[in-house]
Amino acid sequence: MSSTLAGAFGIAALFVAVLALVFAVQALRAQSGTAKAVTELAATPEPQQQAQAQAQPEAKPGTVKSELRRLSRELEEARTELRETLQHLAVVRYDAYGEMSGRLSWSMALLDDNGDGVVLTSINSRNDARSYAKEVKAFESDAKLSPEEEEAIDTLRKEASPTLGNPDHQ
């Protein structure tokens, strides 16, 4: 009985191996077709790509070409939305009062790629803590900023020169 069970497991293992081989061959075929389509899309400059997409009839839904076009559009939309998210952070810690040490007070700038966002500050003393939020537009604020808040914004402005505010940066 045990040899019969071993034979059944052997046949099942062989079947699974053949099935895996079939899936691997299909995946390689799909991948080579996808790689060609990606290469064609990447080689086309973006303005021409948009003109071609309008001039060519829409690819059949579910085809690799139509999926690549859809994914390209979604990727560009995501990049546009990402530029407007608060993703750049700088924190300055300090002692606000001479009576305390440990740099428990802090100012934090949270900005997007355009230098828009907020500066948050917490000033801690022995008796209380005060928090402030100030709006920032293009690395500037209408509210009077403390030196530490300005330092946090300046840190991001210096980092911004090659990346922040650059619409070509991705």
NUMI-112984 format. One record per residue: x, y, z of N, C-alpha, C, CB in turn; residue in one letter. Coordinates in steps of 0.02 Angstrom, whole numbers, plus 50000, padded with zeros to 5 digits. Glycine has a CB too. Example, Ala and Ser with C-alpha at 12.3 -4.5 7.8 and 13.67 -1.06 7.14 Angstrom:
<atoms>
+-------+-------+-------+-------+-------+-------+-------+-------+-------+-------+-------+-------+--------+
|    nu |    nv |    nw |   cau |   cav |   caw |    cu |    cv |    cw |   cbu |   cbv |   cbw | residu |
+-------+-------+-------+-------+-------+-------+-------+-------+-------+-------+-------+-------+--------+
| 50660 | 49716 | 50390 | 50615 | 49775 | 50390 | 50660 | 49835 | 50390 | 50565 | 49776 | 50452 |      a |
| 50642 | 49888 | 50354 | 50684 | 49947 | 50357 | 50645 | 50002 | 50394 | 50704 | 49970 | 50286 |      s |
+-------+-------+-------+-------+-------+-------+-------+-------+-------+-------+-------+-------+--------+
</atoms>
This chain:
<atoms>
+-------+-------+-------+-------+-------+-------+-------+-------+-------+-------+-------+-------+--------+
|    nu |    nv |    nw |   cau |   cav |   caw |    cu |    cv |    cw |   cbu |   cbv |   cbw | residu |
+-------+-------+-------+-------+-------+-------+-------+-------+-------+-------+-------+-------+--------+
| 50041 | 49941 | 50000 | 50000 | 50000 | 50000 | 50043 | 50062 | 50000 | 49953 | 50000 | 50060 |      m |
| 50100 | 50059 | 50034 | 50143 | 50117 | 50039 | 50175 | 50133 | 49972 | 50196 | 50106 | 50092 |      s |
| 50191 | 50082 | 49931 | 50221 | 50095 | 49866 | 50168 | 50126 | 49819 | 50249 | 50031 | 49835 |      s |
| 50105 | 50106 | 49827 | 50051 | 50136 | 49787 | 50043 | 50210 | 49804 | 49985 | 50098 | 49798 |      t |
| 50046 | 50226 | 49869 | 50041 | 50295 | 49892 | 50100 | 50336 | 49867 | 50036 | 50298 | 49969 |      l |
| 50159 | 50307 | 49869 | 50218 | 50342 | 49844 | 50213 | 50354 | 49769 | 50282 | 50302 | 49860 |      a |
| 50187 | 50306 | 49732 | 50177 | 50314 | 49660 | 50127 | 50369 | 49644 | 50153 | 50249 | 49629 |      g |
| 50073 | 50373 | 49684 | 50022 | 50425 | 49674 | 50053 | 50494 | 49687 | 49961 | 50414 | 49720 |      a |
| 50093 | 50499 | 49740 | 50127 | 50563 | 49755 | 50176 | 50580 | 49700 | 50163 | 50560 | 49823 |      f |
| 50210 | 50531 | 49672 | 50256 | 50543 | 49618 | 50221 | 50570 | 49556 | 50294 | 50479 | 49601 |      g |
| 50164 | 50540 | 49540 | 50126 | 50564 | 49482 | 50099 | 50634 | 49494 | 50067 | 50515 | 49467 |      i |
| 50076 | 50647 | 49554 | 50051 | 50714 | 49571 | 50107 | 50765 | 49567 | 50019 | 50715 | 49641 |      a |
| 50167 | 50748 | 49591 | 50224 | 50794 | 49588 | 50244 | 50807 | 49516 | 50283 | 50765 | 49627 |      a |
| 50242 | 50755 | 49474 | 50258 | 50763 | 49403 | 50207 | 50809 | 49370 | 50260 | 50694 | 49368 |      l |
| 50143 | 50800 | 49386 | 50091 | 50843 | 49358 | 50101 | 50916 | 49378 | 50022 | 50818 | 49382 |      f |
| 50118 | 50928 | 49442 | 50130 | 50997 | 49466 | 50191 | 51027 | 49431 | 50140 | 50997 | 49542 |      v |
| 50243 | 50987 | 49420 | 50303 | 51011 | 49386 | 50287 | 51031 | 49314 | 50358 | 50958 | 49388 |      a |
| 50249 | 50989 | 49278 | 50230 | 51005 | 49209 | 50187 | 51068 | 49207 | 50192 | 50945 | 49178 |      v |
| 50140 | 51073 | 49254 | 50098 | 51132 | 49258 | 50139 | 51195 | 49271 | 50045 | 51123 | 49313 |      l |
| 50188 | 51191 | 49316 | 50232 | 51248 | 49330 | 50272 | 51267 | 49268 | 50278 | 51231 | 49388 |      a |
| 50295 | 51217 | 49231 | 50332 | 51230 | 49169 | 50289 | 51266 | 49118 | 50359 | 51164 | 49140 |      l |
| 50227 | 51245 | 49111 | 50181 | 51278 | 49064 | 50170 | 51351 | 49085 | 50112 | 51240 | 49062 |      v |
| 50159 | 51364 | 49149 | 50150 | 51432 | 49173 | 50213 | 51474 | 49162 | 50130 | 51433 | 49247 |      f |
| 50271 | 51444 | 49172 | 50334 | 51480 | 49163 | 50342 | 51500 | 49090 | 50393 | 51438 | 49186 |      a |
| 50326 | 51456 | 49044 | 50332 | 51471 | 48972 | 50283 | 51527 | 48954 | 50317 | 51407 | 48929 |      v |
| 50222 | 51525 | 48979 | 50173 | 51578 | 48966 | 50197 | 51644 | 48995 | 50105 | 51559 | 48994 |      q |
| 50225 | 51643 | 49053 | 50249 | 51705 | 49085 | 50307 | 51734 | 49045 | 50272 | 51691 | 49157 |      a |
| 50352 | 51692 | 49019 | 50407 | 51717 | 48978 | 50382 | 51747 | 48913 | 50456 | 51660 | 48964 |      l |
| 50332 | 51716 | 48883 | 50304 | 51744 | 48821 | 50271 | 51811 | 48836 | 50252 | 51695 | 48791 |      r |
| 50234 | 51816 | 48889 | 50201 | 51879 | 48907 | 50253 | 51932 | 48924 | 50153 | 51868 | 48965 |      a |
| 50305 | 51912 | 48959 | 50357 | 51959 | 48979 | 50394 | 51986 | 48919 | 50406 | 51927 | 49027 |      q |
| 50409 | 51944 | 48870 | 50445 | 51968 | 48811 | 50400 | 52015 | 48771 | 50468 | 51909 | 48767 |      s |
| 50336 | 52002 | 48768 | 50290 | 52048 | 48734 | 50284 | 52113 | 48772 | 50221 | 52015 | 48727 |      g |
| 50282 | 52110 | 48839 | 50279 | 52170 | 48880 | 50342 | 52211 | 48874 | 50266 | 52152 | 48953 |      t |
| 50400 | 52178 | 48873 | 50463 | 52213 | 48868 | 50467 | 52251 | 48802 | 50522 | 52164 | 48874 |      a |
| 50443 | 52220 | 48746 | 50443 | 52254 | 48682 | 50398 | 52315 | 48685 | 50421 | 52206 | 48626 |      k |
| 50339 | 52308 | 48714 | 50292 | 52364 | 48717 | 50318 | 52420 | 48761 | 50224 | 52340 | 48743 |      a |
| 50350 | 52402 | 48817 | 50379 | 52453 | 48861 | 50435 | 52489 | 48826 | 50405 | 52421 | 48926 |      v |
| 50477 | 52453 | 48790 | 50532 | 52483 | 48752 | 50505 | 52531 | 48700 | 50576 | 52429 | 48719 |      t |
| 50452 | 52511 | 48665 | 50422 | 52555 | 48615 | 50395 | 52618 | 48647 | 50367 | 52519 | 48577 |      e |
| 50360 | 52611 | 48704 | 50332 | 52670 | 48738 | 50387 | 52714 | 48766 | 50285 | 52648 | 48793 |      l |
| 50440 | 52685 | 48794 | 50494 | 52724 | 48823 | 50534 | 52761 | 48770 | 50540 | 52680 | 48864 |      a |
| 50540 | 52733 | 48712 | 50579 | 52764 | 48659 | 50542 | 52823 | 48628 | 50595 | 52713 | 48605 |      a |
| 50477 | 52828 | 48636 | 50438 | 52882 | 48607 | 50438 | 52941 | 48655 | 50366 | 52859 | 48592 |      t |
| 50458 | 53001 | 48633 | 50454 | 53060 | 48676 | 50382 | 53073 | 48696 | 50483 | 53121 | 48640 |      p |
| 50373 | 53103 | 48755 | 50306 | 53110 | 48783 | 50258 | 53149 | 48739 | 50311 | 53143 | 48849 |      e |
| 50276 | 53208 | 48710 | 50227 | 53243 | 48668 | 50207 | 53201 | 48607 | 50256 | 53309 | 48645 |      p |
| 50256 | 53167 | 48577 | 50239 | 53124 | 48521 | 50196 | 53065 | 48543 | 50303 | 53098 | 48487 |      q |
| 50210 | 53041 | 48602 | 50172 | 52984 | 48629 | 50099 | 53003 | 48635 | 50200 | 52961 | 48697 |      q |
| 50085 | 53063 | 48660 | 50017 | 53086 | 48668 | 49984 | 53095 | 48600 | 50014 | 53151 | 48708 |      q |
| 50020 | 53123 | 48551 | 49993 | 53133 | 48484 | 49978 | 53065 | 48452 | 50042 | 53173 | 48441 |      a |
| 50023 | 53017 | 48461 | 50012 | 52951 | 48432 | 49952 | 52917 | 48465 | 50074 | 52908 | 48440 |      q |
| 49945 | 52926 | 48531 | 49889 | 52894 | 48566 | 49823 | 52921 | 48540 | 49895 | 52905 | 48642 |      a |
| 49822 | 52986 | 48522 | 49760 | 53015 | 48496 | 49749 | 52993 | 48424 | 49763 | 53092 | 48501 |      q |
| 49804 | 52987 | 48384 | 49797 | 52970 | 48314 | 49781 | 52896 | 48304 | 49862 | 52988 | 48277 |      a |
| 49808 | 52853 | 48347 | 49797 | 52781 | 48340 | 49730 | 52762 | 48371 | 49854 | 52741 | 48372 |      q |
| 49697 | 52714 | 48341 | 49636 | 52690 | 48373 | 49653 | 52658 | 48440 | 49599 | 52639 | 48327 |      p |
| 49607 | 52663 | 48487 | 49617 | 52635 | 48553 | 49628 | 52560 | 48549 | 49557 | 52652 | 48600 |      e |
| 49678 | 52535 | 48584 | 49692 | 52464 | 48585 | 49635 | 52427 | 48619 | 49760 | 52449 | 48620 |      a |
| 49628 | 52365 | 48602 | 49575 | 52324 | 48632 | 49585 | 52321 | 48707 | 49573 | 52254 | 48601 |      k |
| 49532 | 52329 | 48746 | 49539 | 52323 | 48819 | 49566 | 52255 | 48838 | 49471 | 52336 | 48854 |      p |
| 49610 | 52255 | 48887 | 49639 | 52193 | 48912 | 49703 | 52173 | 48876 | 49589 | 52138 | 48905 |      g |
| 49721 | 52207 | 48822 | 49783 | 52191 | 48788 | 49841 | 52224 | 48825 | 49781 | 52213 | 48714 |      t |
| 49900 | 52200 | 48811 | 49960 | 52227 | 48844 | 49967 | 52301 | 48828 | 50023 | 52188 | 48823 |      v |
| 49957 | 52319 | 48765 | 49966 | 52388 | 48743 | 49917 | 52434 | 48780 | 49955 | 52393 | 48667 |      k |
| 49854 | 52414 | 48785 | 49805 | 52457 | 48819 | 49821 | 52462 | 48893 | 49734 | 52429 | 48809 |      s |
| 49843 | 52408 | 48922 | 49861 | 52410 | 48993 | 49922 | 52455 | 49005 | 49876 | 52339 | 49019 |      e |
| 49971 | 52453 | 48960 | 50029 | 52496 | 48966 | 50010 | 52569 | 48960 | 50082 | 52479 | 48914 |      l |
| 49965 | 52585 | 48915 | 49941 | 52654 | 48908 | 49905 | 52676 | 48972 | 49894 | 52661 | 48847 |      r |
| 49863 | 52633 | 48998 | 49826 | 52650 | 49059 | 49874 | 52660 | 49117 | 49774 | 52594 | 49076 |      r |
| 49922 | 52616 | 49124 | 49971 | 52622 | 49178 | 50014 | 52684 | 49171 | 50015 | 52560 | 49180 |      l |
| 50031 | 52702 | 49109 | 50070 | 52764 | 49098 | 50030 | 52824 | 49120 | 50089 | 52770 | 49024 |      s |
| 49966 | 52827 | 49103 | 49924 | 52883 | 49125 | 49919 | 52885 | 49201 | 49853 | 52877 | 49093 |      r |
| 49908 | 52828 | 49232 | 49901 | 52825 | 49304 | 49966 | 52846 | 49339 | 49881 | 52755 | 49327 |      e |
| 50023 | 52826 | 49311 | 50087 | 52844 | 49339 | 50098 | 52920 | 49336 | 50144 | 52808 | 49302 |      l |
| 50081 | 52951 | 49281 | 50089 | 53023 | 49274 | 50043 | 53059 | 49323 | 50075 | 53046 | 49201 |      e |
| 49981 | 53035 | 49331 | 49935 | 53065 | 49380 | 49963 | 53058 | 49450 | 49866 | 53031 | 49375 |      e |
| 49991 | 53001 | 49467 | 50020 | 52990 | 49533 | 50079 | 53037 | 49545 | 50041 | 52917 | 49542 |      a |
| 50121 | 53046 | 49494 | 50178 | 53092 | 49501 | 50154 | 53163 | 49513 | 50223 | 53089 | 49438 |      r |
| 50102 | 53184 | 49477 | 50074 | 53251 | 49486 | 50047 | 53259 | 49557 | 50018 | 53264 | 49435 |      t |
| 50011 | 53210 | 49582 | 49984 | 53214 | 49649 | 50040 | 53212 | 49701 | 49935 | 53156 | 49662 |      e |
| 50093 | 53175 | 49689 | 50148 | 53170 | 49736 | 50183 | 53236 | 49746 | 50198 | 53118 | 49713 |      l |
| 50187 | 53277 | 49693 | 50219 | 53343 | 49699 | 50182 | 53387 | 49748 | 50222 | 53376 | 49630 |      r |
| 50118 | 53374 | 49760 | 50078 | 53415 | 49804 | 50069 | 53386 | 49873 | 50011 | 53427 | 49772 |      e |
| 50105 | 53334 | 49890 | 50100 | 53304 | 49956 | 50154 | 53332 | 50002 | 50105 | 53227 | 49952 |      t |
| 50139 | 53334 | 50067 | 50188 | 53357 | 50116 | 50237 | 53301 | 50128 | 50153 | 53379 | 50183 |      l |
| 50293 | 53303 | 50093 | 50340 | 53247 | 50095 | 50410 | 53268 | 50116 | 50343 | 53214 | 50029 |      q |
| 50422 | 53333 | 50124 | 50489 | 53357 | 50143 | 50485 | 53383 | 50214 | 50514 | 53412 | 50093 |      h |
| 50532 | 53361 | 50255 | 50529 | 53374 | 50327 | 50596 | 53398 | 50353 | 50507 | 53311 | 50364 |      l |
| 50593 | 53450 | 50395 | 50654 | 53473 | 50430 | 50633 | 53490 | 50501 | 50686 | 53536 | 50393 |      a |
| 50673 | 53468 | 50550 | 50659 | 53480 | 50621 | 50718 | 53515 | 50651 | 50644 | 53413 | 50658 |      v |
| 50704 | 53567 | 50690 | 50755 | 53603 | 50728 | 50735 | 53597 | 50802 | 50761 | 53679 | 50705 |      v |
| 50780 | 53569 | 50842 | 50768 | 53562 | 50914 | 50810 | 53614 | 50951 | 50785 | 53490 | 50940 |      r |
| 50783 | 53641 | 51006 | 50819 | 53694 | 51041 | 50792 | 53701 | 51112 | 50813 | 53760 | 51003 |      y |
| 50828 | 53739 | 51153 | 50806 | 53757 | 51220 | 50775 | 53826 | 51215 | 50866 | 53756 | 51273 |      d |
| 50710 | 53831 | 51226 | 50675 | 53895 | 51219 | 50688 | 53940 | 51279 | 50600 | 53884 | 51211 |      a |
| 50699 | 53911 | 51337 | 50711 | 53950 | 51398 | 50776 | 53927 | 51430 | 50651 | 53942 | 51448 |      y |
| 50810 | 53973 | 51462 | 50873 | 53957 | 51494 | 50865 | 53909 | 51553 | 50907 | 54019 | 51517 |      g |
| 50805 | 53907 | 51582 | 50794 | 53866 | 51642 | 50791 | 53791 | 51626 | 50731 | 53887 | 51676 |      e |
| 50781 | 53774 | 51564 | 50774 | 53703 | 51545 | 50829 | 53684 | 51497 | 50705 | 53689 | 51514 |      m |
| 50847 | 53621 | 51499 | 50895 | 53595 | 51451 | 50865 | 53531 | 51421 | 50965 | 53581 | 51484 |      s |
| 50899 | 53504 | 51373 | 50875 | 53442 | 51341 | 50844 | 53455 | 51273 | 50825 | 53408 | 51386 |      g |
| 50844 | 53517 | 51251 | 50817 | 53535 | 51186 | 50747 | 53504 | 51176 | 50864 | 53513 | 51130 |      r |
| 50701 | 53520 | 51221 | 50634 | 53492 | 51218 | 50587 | 53532 | 51173 | 50605 | 53488 | 51288 |      l |
| 50606 | 53593 | 51156 | 50566 | 53633 | 51110 | 50588 | 53616 | 51038 | 50574 | 53710 | 51124 |      s |
| 50541 | 53622 | 50990 | 50558 | 53605 | 50922 | 50515 | 53643 | 50872 | 50551 | 53530 | 50911 |      w |
| 50542 | 53652 | 50813 | 50505 | 53679 | 50756 | 50514 | 53631 | 50698 | 50529 | 53752 | 50737 |      s |
| 50459 | 53616 | 50664 | 50461 | 53567 | 50609 | 50426 | 53597 | 50548 | 50427 | 53501 | 50631 |      m |
| 50461 | 53596 | 50491 | 50432 | 53618 | 50428 | 50412 | 53556 | 50388 | 50481 | 53663 | 50388 |      a |
| 50350 | 53555 | 50365 | 50324 | 53502 | 50321 | 50302 | 53536 | 50256 | 50264 | 53462 | 50354 |      l |
| 50338 | 53523 | 50201 | 50324 | 53557 | 50138 | 50317 | 53509 | 50080 | 50379 | 53607 | 50124 |      l |
| 50283 | 53533 | 50027 | 50279 | 53494 | 49966 | 50333 | 53518 | 49917 | 50208 | 53500 | 49933 |      d |
| 50331 | 53494 | 49855 | 50382 | 53511 | 49806 | 50381 | 53586 | 49788 | 50372 | 53470 | 49744 |      d |
| 50326 | 53620 | 49801 | 50321 | 53691 | 49784 | 50341 | 53736 | 49843 | 50251 | 53707 | 49761 |      n |
| 50359 | 53707 | 49899 | 50376 | 53747 | 49958 | 50314 | 53769 | 49996 | 50416 | 53807 | 49938 |      g |
| 50258 | 53736 | 49984 | 50196 | 53751 | 50020 | 50185 | 53700 | 50075 | 50135 | 53752 | 49971 |      d |
| 50158 | 53722 | 50131 | 50145 | 53675 | 50185 | 50134 | 53711 | 50250 | 50202 | 53626 | 50193 |      g |
| 50167 | 53686 | 50303 | 50155 | 53711 | 50370 | 50219 | 53706 | 50411 | 50097 | 53673 | 50404 |      v |
| 50225 | 53752 | 50460 | 50278 | 53748 | 50510 | 50243 | 53737 | 50577 | 50324 | 53812 | 50511 |      v |
| 50261 | 53684 | 50611 | 50234 | 53669 | 50677 | 50288 | 53682 | 50729 | 50208 | 53595 | 50681 |      l |
| 50269 | 53714 | 50785 | 50317 | 53729 | 50837 | 50287 | 53711 | 50905 | 50337 | 53803 | 50836 |      t |
| 50329 | 53682 | 50947 | 50310 | 53668 | 51016 | 50364 | 53698 | 51061 | 50302 | 53591 | 51029 |      s |
| 50342 | 53745 | 51104 | 50388 | 53777 | 51151 | 50372 | 53750 | 51221 | 50383 | 53855 | 51148 |      i |
| 50422 | 53718 | 51251 | 50412 | 53685 | 51315 | 50447 | 53724 | 51370 | 50437 | 53613 | 51312 |      n |
| 50411 | 53734 | 51426 | 50441 | 53764 | 51486 | 50428 | 53716 | 51544 | 50412 | 53836 | 51501 |      s |
| 50449 | 53736 | 51603 | 50437 | 53692 | 51661 | 50363 | 53684 | 51676 | 50473 | 53721 | 51723 |      r |
| 50324 | 53736 | 51663 | 50254 | 53735 | 51682 | 50205 | 53716 | 51627 | 50235 | 53801 | 51708 |      n |
| 50224 | 53727 | 51566 | 50177 | 53713 | 51512 | 50213 | 53704 | 51445 | 50125 | 53769 | 51506 |      d |
| 50174 | 53687 | 51396 | 50199 | 53682 | 51327 | 50149 | 53717 | 51282 | 50210 | 53607 | 51305 |      a |
| 50175 | 53756 | 51235 | 50132 | 53791 | 51188 | 50148 | 53767 | 51118 | 50140 | 53869 | 51194 |      r |
| 50096 | 53759 | 51078 | 50105 | 53736 | 51010 | 50078 | 53788 | 50961 | 50070 | 53668 | 50999 |      s |
| 50112 | 53794 | 50904 | 50094 | 53842 | 50853 | 50097 | 53809 | 50785 | 50140 | 53905 | 50856 |      y |
| 50053 | 53830 | 50741 | 50053 | 53807 | 50671 | 50049 | 53869 | 50627 | 49994 | 53757 | 50656 |      a |
| 50093 | 53873 | 50578 | 50094 | 53931 | 50533 | 50097 | 53906 | 50461 | 50155 | 53978 | 50548 |      k |
| 50055 | 53935 | 50418 | 50053 | 53916 | 50348 | 50113 | 53942 | 50310 | 49988 | 53941 | 50315 |      e |
| 50137 | 53902 | 50263 | 50195 | 53921 | 50221 | 50175 | 53915 | 50148 | 50257 | 53876 | 50237 |      v |
| 50189 | 53967 | 50109 | 50178 | 53967 | 50036 | 50243 | 53987 | 50003 | 50119 | 54016 | 50016 |      k |
| 50267 | 53945 | 49958 | 50329 | 53958 | 49921 | 50386 | 53976 | 49968 | 50319 | 54015 | 49870 |      a |
| 50395 | 53937 | 50021 | 50448 | 53945 | 50071 | 50442 | 54010 | 50111 | 50515 | 53942 | 50037 |      f |
| 50386 | 54043 | 50110 | 50375 | 54105 | 50147 | 50310 | 54099 | 50187 | 50371 | 54167 | 50099 |      e |
| 50306 | 54139 | 50242 | 50246 | 54138 | 50283 | 50223 | 54210 | 50296 | 50258 | 54101 | 50349 |      s |
| 50158 | 54221 | 50297 | 50131 | 54286 | 50314 | 50138 | 54300 | 50389 | 50057 | 54291 | 50294 |      d |
| 50141 | 54247 | 50429 | 50149 | 54254 | 50501 | 50223 | 54266 | 50518 | 50122 | 54191 | 50539 |      a |
| 50235 | 54300 | 50572 | 50304 | 54312 | 50594 | 50333 | 54245 | 50617 | 50307 | 54365 | 50651 |      k |
| 50391 | 54229 | 50590 | 50424 | 54165 | 50605 | 50480 | 54176 | 50656 | 50451 | 54132 | 50542 |      l |
| 50488 | 54126 | 50699 | 50544 | 54128 | 50746 | 50608 | 54109 | 50707 | 50533 | 54078 | 50807 |      s |
| 50666 | 54123 | 50735 | 50728 | 54103 | 50701 | 50732 | 54028 | 50689 | 50789 | 54126 | 50742 |      p |
| 50706 | 53989 | 50735 | 50708 | 53915 | 50727 | 50661 | 53893 | 50671 | 50688 | 53880 | 50793 |      e |
| 50603 | 53925 | 50666 | 50556 | 53909 | 50612 | 50587 | 53927 | 50544 | 50488 | 53946 | 50621 |      e |
| 50619 | 53985 | 50541 | 50653 | 54006 | 50480 | 50709 | 53957 | 50462 | 50681 | 54077 | 50487 |      e |
| 50745 | 53933 | 50513 | 50798 | 53885 | 50501 | 50771 | 53821 | 50470 | 50836 | 53870 | 50566 |      e |
| 50714 | 53797 | 50496 | 50684 | 53735 | 50469 | 50664 | 53745 | 50396 | 50623 | 53714 | 50511 |      a |
| 50634 | 53802 | 50380 | 50614 | 53816 | 50311 | 50676 | 53825 | 50267 | 50569 | 53879 | 50308 |      i |
| 50726 | 53860 | 50292 | 50788 | 53871 | 50253 | 50823 | 53805 | 50237 | 50836 | 53917 | 50290 |      d |
| 50820 | 53758 | 50285 | 50850 | 53692 | 50273 | 50817 | 53659 | 50212 | 50842 | 53646 | 50335 |      t |
| 50751 | 53663 | 50209 | 50716 | 53633 | 50151 | 50727 | 53673 | 50088 | 50641 | 53627 | 50166 |      l |
| 50732 | 53739 | 50094 | 50744 | 53781 | 50035 | 50812 | 53763 | 50004 | 50741 | 53856 | 50053 |      r |
| 50862 | 53753 | 50046 | 50929 | 53734 | 50021 | 50928 | 53666 | 49987 | 50980 | 53735 | 50078 |      k |
| 50891 | 53620 | 50016 | 50884 | 53554 | 49985 | 50843 | 53558 | 49921 | 50852 | 53505 | 50034 |      e |
| 50801 | 53610 | 49917 | 50755 | 53617 | 49860 | 50789 | 53635 | 49796 | 50703 | 53667 | 49876 |      a |
| 50846 | 53667 | 49799 | 50875 | 53694 | 49737 | 50878 | 53642 | 49681 | 50944 | 53719 | 49751 |      s |
| 50900 | 53580 | 49692 | 50900 | 53533 | 49636 | 50834 | 53497 | 49627 | 50955 | 53484 | 49644 |      p |
| 50792 | 53493 | 49680 | 50733 | 53450 | 49674 | 50667 | 53485 | 49686 | 50739 | 53394 | 49722 |      t |
| 50657 | 53516 | 49743 | 50593 | 53546 | 49759 | 50578 | 53602 | 49711 | 50591 | 53573 | 49831 |      l |
| 50516 | 53609 | 49691 | 50496 | 53662 | 49647 | 50517 | 53651 | 49575 | 50524 | 53726 | 49671 |      g |
| 50550 | 53595 | 49560 | 50571 | 53580 | 49492 | 50520 | 53533 | 49461 | 50644 | 53549 | 49491 |      n |
| 50479 | 53556 | 49414 | 50426 | 53512 | 49387 | 50453 | 53453 | 49348 | 50381 | 53552 | 49342 |      p |
| 50517 | 53456 | 49326 | 50545 | 53399 | 49290 | 50570 | 53345 | 49337 | 50601 | 53421 | 49246 |      d |
| 50577 | 53361 | 49402 | 50602 | 53311 | 49450 | 50547 | 53260 | 49462 | 50622 | 53345 | 49518 |      h |
| 50568 | 53196 | 49460 | 50519 | 53142 | 49470 | 50540 | 53097 | 49523 | 50507 | 53103 | 49406 |      q |
+-------+-------+-------+-------+-------+-------+-------+-------+-------+-------+-------+-------+--------+
</atoms>
